[in-house]
Amino acid sequence: MSKEVSNKQIIFKDYIHGFPKESDMILKTSIIKLKVPDECNDAVLVKNLYLSCDPYMRSRMSKIDDNYVPIFTPSEPMSGDGVAKVVDSSHPDFKKGDLVTAIIGWEEYTLIKSTETHFIRKIHHTNVPLSYHIGILGVPGMTAYTGFYEISKPQQGDTVFVSAALGAVGQLVGQFAKLSGCYVVGSAGTRDKVDLLKTKFGFNDAFNYREETDLDAALKRCFPDGIDIYFDNVGGEMLDAVLPNMKFNSRIATCGMISQYNLKQAEGVRNLLYIMAKQIRMQGFLVYHYRHLYPKLLDLVAPLLEEGEIAYVEDVAEGLESAPAALIGLFSGRNVGKQLVRVASD
Amino acid sequence: MSKEVSNKQIIFKDYIHGFPKESDMILKTSIIKLKVPDECNDAVLVKNLYLSCDPYMRSRMSKIDDNYVPIFTPSEPMSGDGVAKVVDSSHPDFKKGDLVTAIIGWEEYTLIKSTETHFIRKIHHTNVPLSYHIGILGVPGMTAYTGFYEISKPQQGDTVFVSAALGAVGQLVGQFAKLSGCYVVGSAGTRDKVDLLKTKFGFNDAFNYREETDLDAALKRCFPDGIDIYFDNVGGEMLDAVLPNMKFNSRIATCGMISQYNLKQAEGVRNLLYIMAKQIRMQGFLVYHYRHLYPKLLDLVAPLLEEGEIAYVEDVAEGLESAPAALIGLFSGRNVGKQLVRVASD
């Protein structure tokens, strides 16, 4: 007889409009056997250690027919990227004790029936904090790598602007830009974040967008000769202010539009004529379609991590119960760096 | 003594806001000697035959500091692309009787002091209508070629949508798309234009945007599986409707935004999140930066013209006096095809 344990879960209540609230997610306790059921071939049962909170998850909370990511199922647990430890396995590639990253439920234990759709992958680099595997060495790292190197095509000396610059992705884009010999400026929503960008992450300059009465003036102050690359994490009003400040033949990597996700109707962007007048290339990307670049990210980042030449700041919320508040905090910019939830230490 | 003749001119009155009116341009008659003045080296005096009316000229009528084209000078003649005949020349490359294209004044005779800034070029292909040299073999041809082949990167079987599809550029984009094995749909503003697109130009389908109460529904009807390439001549509301109908990895060539040029404030475009969600590449271009492609346009189009396998519809207004009305007509879609003004026959 295998052991039965309680399994706390964060349940997605129902589809929402506007800003998510903690009450849209419900803590529930169920029971789970710590063994892969006999009828499940190639399945893996994991104990969850870290959950990732990401802005794109907001899109999964609304009922949109043609969504770019699968929407959540009401009354089922929330889910997302995570770090976990294998408890039991009927899959030949995974055994008890293996550390993995995967799409896991927001719960203490997850039974992964399809290793393919859950993108389960064994962790090999164990000389870095485990949580980095869903940060700098995970999807945020890949997003920064893809958007900067693959989409933005940086040249030495380029001027680079990054919004949400202290986020999970932005902090890496800024450091990649510096590694590429670019001049980089970031925007963030608090003075502390602005200080961090300039001191810890080596941004050439940074500004607090909440304190600027005129975003266009702020951008002109930081980029008197214009912007070669805009790494867009926020969309909306900031994008509109950036467009007239782009240089001829410049690039916009459309990574995310966090300022828009909770609005009933997205803000209208008026300055699109600059796309033509400045020969701007504005290009969107979804990191899931650039998985083949992962070895390149590792080649770049692993040695830098080893030599302490790249920084990565995380904001770790303690305990599964804190996950709803942590997720919601992303949309008010409460997090400082990559937002995680530690479900268990081991 | 060289002959003095009267030189009718269309004078640009002063910078404007909103829609241009005929009264923003004034007919004036001056006197000109039909000889290059002795002090002008490398100058060419031309008799103007055809003027081109183009939407971008609206941008030259407003006082914008950082404009992408030089703005007009109040009290000076309007100017633009044209076909002309050399009357006198102190430039070794041009002689009396040569037919040329150049940036000319809106007047009967123009003294071209700088052949370089006026882009004067001798006409060699004389087996096509002269006006084609500022149409299918001129800037509109180059614009269609650049935006379609260079920016949109068509693949056989792609679905292509062209707005302002019967304009100077759109009619060619549609035909290029057919030549490339694409499925192409155009929008225009009258039933007659829609008929022409389907009958004369071989568009697979077309619709009258003024008769559609729901642009999104019209696009879904024409493109049930989505759009691979949007050749955008209009911007604004149509662009907003197109974005959700784009396919994954699709392209938008931002050629112009004629719907926006006369507005005090551009319309806000709300559906930009699709740029990310559909991995759209939206790219602007100014044809003046792609002059090197001109031989490629000629290689493609000259034989097709010879064999009657490509159509080009022009709307020719008679007489210099008709130029202001012809220009203004562009913004209400009065023109059917490329808008020209015939100043003189010979």
Interface residues (C-beta under 8 A of the other chain):
Chain A: D66 N67 Y68 G235 L239 P244 T254 C255 G256 M257 Q260 Q265 A266 E267 G268 V269 R270 N271 L272 L273 Y274 I275 M276 A277 K278 Q279 I280 R281 M282 Q283 G284 F285 L286 H289
Chain B: D66 N67 Y68 G235 L239 P244 T254 C255 G256 M257 Q260 Q265 A266 E267 G268 V269 R270 N271 L272 L273 Y274 I275 M276 A277 K278 Q279 I280 R281 M282 Q283 G284 F285 L286 H289
